[in-house]
Amino acid sequence: MSLTLHSVTNASTPAAEGVWLRASTAVNAKGYAVIDRTFNGDGTPSNEFRHIYLFPDVVIGKDEWIRLVTGTGTYQKAKPDKNGQVVHLFYWGSGTCVWNDKGGDTAALIQYTTVNTKPVPTEPK
């Protein structure tokens, strides 16, 4: 996989909270998503995702970083820092924190392909 989940920063505000990913090769972020996995009472994974972020069509260069900030903002590609590191800043757009401050959450990076779509009709009257 060209993108890997590096770490999660848990914080008390959405602006400070975020997920860090790194590209091992040049890759388009489209088709990747970060999810907040939930678990059933017996500890087995549930089929429910409380939060999901789908990355847009943006090319990430080899060894570049992604920071997915929980809060609001506009995508930006930060200029290289003193070490030459490039960080792409994406924003989940949430007004509240995603990650449980008591622990127990699991962040997962998934790669997906849309097979097909169908519009959902309005409810009959």
N, C-alpha and C positions, 0 to 999 in steps of 0.2 A: 504494500500500500504506500502510495506516495506521500500521504499526510499521516502524521501520527499525533495522538493526543499526548501532550507533554505533562500538563498539570492543570489543576483547578485552584483558583484563588477564591476562598470563601471570605465574605466580608459582610459588614452590616449595612452597606448601601449598594444599590445596583451599579452605581458608577465605579465602585472599587472592586466589585466582584467580576470574575471573568475566567475564561478557559484559554489555555495556551496550546497551540499546535505548531508543528514544524514540518516543512516540506523537505523530503529527502531527495526529490527530483522536481523539476519544473512540472507543475500540475495546474489544471483548471479546478477551482474549488467547487464549481457546479457539479452536483451529483453527490456531494458530501453533506452530512448533517450531524449536529451534536444533539443528543437527547439526554434527558434526565430520566433514567430508568427507575421504575418503581418495583416493589416486591410485594408478594402476597404475605399474609400473616405467618405462613410456614417457611418464609424465606426464599421461596422459588420466584423467579422473575414473572411479573405480570405482563399482560399485553397492553398495558396502559402506559402512555408517555404523558407525563404532566406538562412537559415543555419540550419543544423541538425547534431547532433553528436550521433552516435550509440555506446553505451558502449560495450566493449568486454567481453569475458567470464572470469570474475574475481569475486571471492567471497569477499564480504564486511561483516565484522563482526558486530554484534549488537553494536549500539552506535558509530560506526566508521564513519568517515567523508570522503566525496569525494570533491576534488577541481578540477573542470574542467577548466583548464587554456586555454584561447583563443589561445595563441601562440604555439610555437613548443617545443617539448621535448619528453622524453621517460617516459612511465609509471613507477612509483615507489611507493612503500608503505613506507611511512616515519616511522621512529621509533617513539614509543610513546614519547610525550613531557612530561614536568614536571608534567602535570595533568593527564598523562596516556592516552591522546587522540591520536588515530591513524588516519592519513590522507592518503588517496590514491590519488595520483596526476595523473590525466589524461590530455592529451593535444589535443586540437582541431586541431592543426597544421596550423592555419591561420596566414598569414603574416600581416593581417589587423584586426582591431577591429571588433567585431561582433555587439556589442550593440551600439545603436545610442546615441551619446553624448548629443543630444538635448532632450532626453526622448522619450516616446511614444512606446518603444519596450515592448514586453511581453515575458518573458521566460516561457516555459512550459515544464514540465516533463511528458513524456508519456510512457506507457507500451504497447508493441506491440508483436504480434505473426505473423511470416511469414506463410501464408497459403500455397502458392506454388510459384514457380518461373518458368519463361520461358526465354530462351535466345532470344534476339532480333536479327533477321537475318540482314545481310548486305543488303543495298539497291540494288535492281535488276538493272542490267546494260542495 
